[in-house]
Each structure stands twice: as C-alpha cells, then as structure tokens.
C-alpha cells in the first residue's frame, strides 16, 4: 500500500496560499483541501453545516475544531495539500494524530510570509474582484488579528519539529512558486 503524503500551507489571509497550493496540487497530482473553500461552498449551498458556520465566518472568527476535523476526515486522500488548515495548535495536534492514523507522511509546512499592509491591500482587491462579502476592511483586520492570536503559534510548533519552510510571499506568483518548490525540494 502506498504511503500518503501531505503538505501544509500556512500564512495569513491574503498571503497567496490558495493560489500556490492549487498550482502545486495540479502539477504534482495532490488533492488540495482548502477548509475556507469547503466552508464557503457549504454556506453558499445553505447546507446545515453552512448555516452553522455562516455567522462565525461573518464575524471573522475561526470555525470550531470539531466541525473542521469532520470536514478534513471526509476529504482526506492519499496525496493532499492543506490550505488554511490547521489554524490552531489543537488542530495541528489533531491533524498529526490523523496523519499518523492514516500513515500519511508530512513532506513539509510552507509558511508564506507577506507584510500586513500588503495583505490588507490584496484581500480588499480580491473582495472587489470576486464579490466576497466576508472580505471588508473591518473583517480583514479582524481575521489578521485572529491569525496572529491563534495561528502564528503554529510557526514555532512546526519549526520545533523541523518541518517548517519559510517562503517570501512577495513578487510574482511564478517567483513565489519557485521558492516554494525549492523549499520543499521538489
């Protein structure tokens, strides 16, 4: 039986994780799991899960771990890229257990780093282009605050495990992608 493989993308909202994770998944044959995309799809379809998470997302808060892990378990494939998950230490520890349970090898954790004002600019531009109502300036600033409080501790967690790969998220998408491939050694 083939051993599964996983790559985790970390970074603040607007860092370009989704764009880069999609490209890497497509080129290497990985399944991209974006909890944000999955959640937004549930909200748009008005599913029971979507109705439960809509007010949480509208406030810019994190969706509870039990709901996210329920989604992840359903979506887990042999070769996956996690985009926007885990977001908390509890989620990282739960994911570690799930990867161990399924025999999935963690190839690396890519941290895409971008200065905050550039993040705000990118997200507001994306909101305008895509009509994403969850991306107004107040919500964006709240999401960045939540990221700093809840997700930044993952940097130390993965750094201590020796799997963190820091990547400069400024420049063209091709430049950032080349840095990611180099950091992962693929």
Order of alpha helices (4+ residues) and beta strands (2+ residues): beta-alpha-beta-alpha-alpha-alpha-beta-alpha-beta-alpha-alpha-alpha-beta-alpha
